[in-house]
């Protein structure tokens, strides 16, 4: 049953993200949550770091949406394959808005601790994102 409970927690987390519900997002996180990715300059830690993480993306992509394409639960982890879509309408790490639409796939591995998202590893092709908003040239 833990696997199903963990899937439910992750679906709620993604729903809060899609609603841009900062407090709904944070309440599903362990107070010591850590979000890390090779695409981030440094991991985001704790509830304040999670707020910073969400704000960064909803500022740059105010219409962003994450579609869950596939999940796999292996207690205490949930692996989520997702698709990110939305136009680049705000500043992203000093890149001014371009208005270009982004669509990319990614994957998150989420460790569930005490019914909350603890450690999260986020994987996506940052170069693909930067090519879509016009920062990097097309391949």
Phi, psi and omega in degrees: 000331182303321179300316179293320177298318180295321176298319179298316178300316181293319178297321177296321178298314179293322178297318178295319177301310182295331177276356184056037181268090185304310183288326175295324177294308185295324183293346178265008183248143171297143179303334179257024181306147176227129176245124180222154180197151174296340181279345181266146178294331179202157177297151172263129185235145176069181181295322178295320177296321179294320176298318179298317180300308181296316181299320179305312184281322180285339173287314181287327183229075186297342177255017184299150176217137176249115176264127174282120180262330180198145175228152176216121181254130174219089189319125012261021184253150169231128176257129182237124171263125187227166174235129181256129177223151175153155177279147179276096186246001180218172182294133176235106179049053178075004176269117181295157182300140180249344183077357181284144180276138181246140172215115179212157178261152177203182182214140175234139173250119187242120176269125180265128179232121178051047177065026177222156176287120181265273180260135181230127175251125184246127181238125173201164183273095182296326178297322177297316177301312182294327175293320182293327179270000172092010180280321177251150177289155176298150181293000000 
